[in-house]
């Protein structure tokens, strides 16, 4: 973080957009402050476009007057029910709200709102680092109002609530998710008293909508080191309530002196590994869910030890129910995660054995355009502490990658369709839709994937004729 003097803050808040806010506020005789994330991120030197402005008075009146002052290109949206207004001007978004105080009923996170002072407004903020305010009126421009020591918490990388955390979290339990999310995004620590409050208020999360929880989870997953957030969710007891399938991965069982690895921490290591390579949300979700079926498939076999047979296929089947419950998108994004979870063992099996053209061809066909993401996931999945074994897998994956490239250039099997369609087979043999049509089409596909014939029409046609003859079919 950087330290900014009042003069430096005056300079930061003297650009054209703030100049217009200052002029508008002074003309209306209203106290006006920049608050929250925009101020916090100035000190943290983080980019922040959205500007939140608290007005001691009517935020809506201020926004309308500000929009008029900006003139052409300014668009004002008023949200009367919330007492807020948003002004969009070019690529800037400024949110205006009247200073307010809030009270809550136990069964709802929707507050009862009354007009208030700046102090009332800062009291209702979730964390001290988000309660910082900088005055925008001309006479006090750049004056920092920090009643809860938010600057000290920024210096110490500390997440703490302005008031009693039990009240803060009980009033609005979504703040528990936000607490962990901010600590993860900023790589901060959660104050001890605040964390203890997370633990004994965790059940309050039940009144929060699944959509809001999923939104915070996505932000944790997209953080630089997402494991930090999931460890805090687990330690606080929140994970068991919002994501029991992931919590179930934790723990090690020992039998006859043999232990399996802790699949929870392994999963988080895979998630961190892949997060170094991609910012793709759904690829990170695939990493988080790749071993989700291990608790359901765990077995002890006297000769083999602990096994998790078919955990990839069972995991693939679990994805839709998890996405549906968590209100995640039930579309191609879910299917993408399903595909990667279902296929994530295939490159590992290939890399562990001799890399055959047939196995690589089938992998390329089934993964299609997601093959590069699948290989990234599989490489992230190598978390062995045995450096020689880890390097052997990585070297074999390079062989698999080269084979994928060579075979794609030669056979063009990524997302391919057999050269002869089902419709053409029906016409050639005068057939109605039946199992024989599917058998012929599948045999052509398998022959190409197994390298028996090249991926071209003439070879496929001749192969089909021989196969049809054996099935007792003749050309029409």
GIVEN-V383653 format. One record per residue. RES is the residue in one letter. D_CENTER is the distance of its C-alpha to the mean C-alpha in Angstrom with 1 decimal. Layout:
# GIVEN-V383653
res,d_center
RES,D_CENTER
RES,D_CENTER
This chain:
# GIVEN-V383653
res,d_center
X,26.2
X,29.3
X,32.1
X,33.3
X,36.8
X,37.8
X,39.3
X,36.1
X,34.2
X,36.9
X,36.3
X,32.5
X,33.2
X,36.1
X,34.5
X,35.5
X,32.8
X,33.6
X,37.3
X,37.2
X,35.4
X,38.1
X,40.9
X,39.7
X,39.3
X,42.7
X,44.4
X,43.2
X,44.0
X,40.5
X,38.7
X,35.4
X,32.6
X,29.3
X,26.9
X,23.5
X,20.6
X,22.8
X,25.5
X,23.3
X,21.7
X,25.2
X,26.2
X,23.0
X,23.6
X,20.1
X,19.9
X,19.8
X,21.1
X,21.1
X,24.3
X,25.0
X,28.8
X,30.7
X,34.2
X,36.9
X,38.1
X,36.7
X,33.4
X,34.0
X,37.5
X,36.2
X,33.5
X,36.2
X,38.7
X,36.1
X,35.2
X,39.0
X,39.5
X,36.8
X,38.6
X,37.6
X,34.0
X,32.8
X,31.1
X,31.2
X,29.3
X,30.7
X,29.0
X,32.1
X,30.7
X,28.5
X,31.1
X,28.8
X,29.0
X,27.0
X,28.7
X,27.3
X,29.4
X,28.5
X,25.0
X,25.5
X,24.2
X,26.2
X,25.7
X,29.0
X,29.6
X,32.8
X,33.0
X,32.8
X,33.0
X,31.2
X,32.1
X,30.3
X,31.4
X,30.1
X,28.7
X,26.6
X,24.2
X,26.1
X,28.6
X,32.2
X,32.5
X,35.7
X,36.6
X,36.6
X,37.1
X,34.7
X,35.0
X,34.1
X,31.0
X,30.0
X,30.7
X,28.1
X,25.2
X,22.5
X,23.0
X,25.8
X,23.9
X,22.9
X,26.6
X,28.1
X,30.2
X,32.3
X,35.4
X,35.7
X,39.4
X,41.8
X,43.9
X,41.1
X,38.6
X,36.2
X,37.2
X,34.3
X,34.3
X,32.6
X,34.1
X,31.7
X,31.5
X,28.1
X,29.3
X,30.3
X,26.9
X,25.3
X,27.9
X,27.3
X,23.5
X,23.8
X,21.8
X,24.5
X,25.4
X,28.4
X,30.3
X,30.5
X,26.9
X,28.1
X,29.0
X,25.8
X,23.5
X,25.9
X,26.3
X,22.7
X,20.6
X,17.2
X,18.3
X,17.8
X,14.0
X,14.4
X,16.7
X,14.4
X,11.6
X,14.4
X,15.8
X,12.7
X,12.2
X,16.0
X,16.9
X,19.3
X,21.1
X,21.4
X,25.1
X,26.9
X,28.2
X,24.9
X,23.2
X,26.2
X,25.7
X,22.1
X,23.7
X,26.5
X,24.8
X,21.9
X,23.5
X,23.3
X,19.6
X,21.2
X,22.2
X,18.7
X,17.4
X,14.6
X,13.0
X,13.0
X,11.6
X,8.6
X,8.2
X,8.6
X,6.4
X,3.2
X,5.7
X,6.6
X,4.1
X,4.9
X,8.3
X,11.2
X,11.9
X,9.2
X,12.1
X,13.9
X,11.9
X,12.1
X,15.7
X,16.5
X,15.1
X,17.4
X,20.3
X,20.3
X,20.4
X,17.5
X,15.5
X,18.5
X,18.5
X,15.0
X,14.0
X,17.4
X,16.8
X,14.7
X,17.4
X,20.0
X,19.2
X,20.8
X,24.4
X,27.1
X,30.1
X,33.3
X,36.2
X,39.3
X,37.9
X,34.9
X,31.3
X,28.0
X,25.1
X,22.7
X,19.8
X,17.4
X,18.0
X,18.2
X,14.7
X,13.4
X,15.6
X,14.3
X,10.6
X,12.3
X,14.6
X,12.2
X,10.3
X,13.9
X,14.3
X,11.4
X,8.8
X,7.8
X,4.3
X,6.6
X,8.6
X,6.5
X,6.3
X,9.9
X,10.6
X,9.6
X,11.8
X,14.5
X,17.0
X,16.3
X,19.9
X,21.7
X,23.1
X,24.5
X,26.0
X,27.4
X,31.1
X,33.9
X,36.3
X,39.4
X,39.6
X,36.0
X,34.6
X,31.1
X,29.5
X,26.4
X,27.9
X,25.8
X,22.6
X,20.8
X,22.6
X,22.3
X,18.5
X,18.3
X,20.4
X,18.2
X,15.0
X,16.5
X,17.6
X,14.3
X,12.5
X,15.7
X,16.0
X,12.5
X,13.1
X,10.3
X,12.0
X,15.0
X,15.7
X,15.5
X,11.7
X,12.5
X,15.6
X,13.9
X,12.0
X,15.4
X,17.3
X,15.6
X,15.9
X,19.5
X,20.5
X,19.1
X,22.5
X,24.5
X,24.4
X,25.0
X,28.1
X,29.3
X,29.0
X,30.8
X,33.7
X,35.7
X,33.6
X,35.4
X,35.2
X,34.9
X,31.8
X,30.1
X,31.2
X,29.8
X,26.4
X,26.4
X,27.4
X,24.9
X,21.8
X,23.0
X,21.0
X,18.1
X,20.4
X,19.2
X,15.6
X,17.2
X,19.5
X,16.8
X,15.1
X,18.7
X,19.6
X,16.7
X,18.0
X,21.4
X,21.5
X,25.2
X,27.2
X,30.1
X,29.9
X,32.4
X,30.5
X,27.2
X,29.1
X,30.8
X,27.6
X,26.3
X,29.7
X,29.7
X,26.3
X,28.0
X,30.8
X,28.4
X,26.8
X,30.3
X,31.5
X,28.7
X,29.8
X,33.4
X,33.2
X,31.2
X,33.8
X,36.6
X,35.6
X,32.9
X,31.2
X,27.6
X,27.1
X,30.9
X,33.0
X,36.4
X,39.1
X,41.1
X,39.5
X,40.4
X,42.4
X,44.5
X,45.2
X,46.4
X,48.7
X,50.0
X,51.0
X,51.6
X,49.1
X,47.4
X,43.7
X,44.1
X,42.9
X,45.0
X,43.0
X,39.7
X,41.5
X,42.8
X,39.6
X,37.7
X,40.5
X,40.3
X,36.5
X,37.0
X,40.0
X,38.0
X,35.0
X,37.6
X,39.4
X,42.6
X,42.8
X,41.3
X,38.8
X,41.5
X,43.4
X,46.9
X,45.8
X,43.8
X,46.8
X,49.3
X,47.1
X,46.6
X,50.5
X,51.1
X,48.5
X,49.9
X,53.5
X,52.6
X,51.1
X,54.4
X,53.0
X,55.0
X,54.4
X,55.4
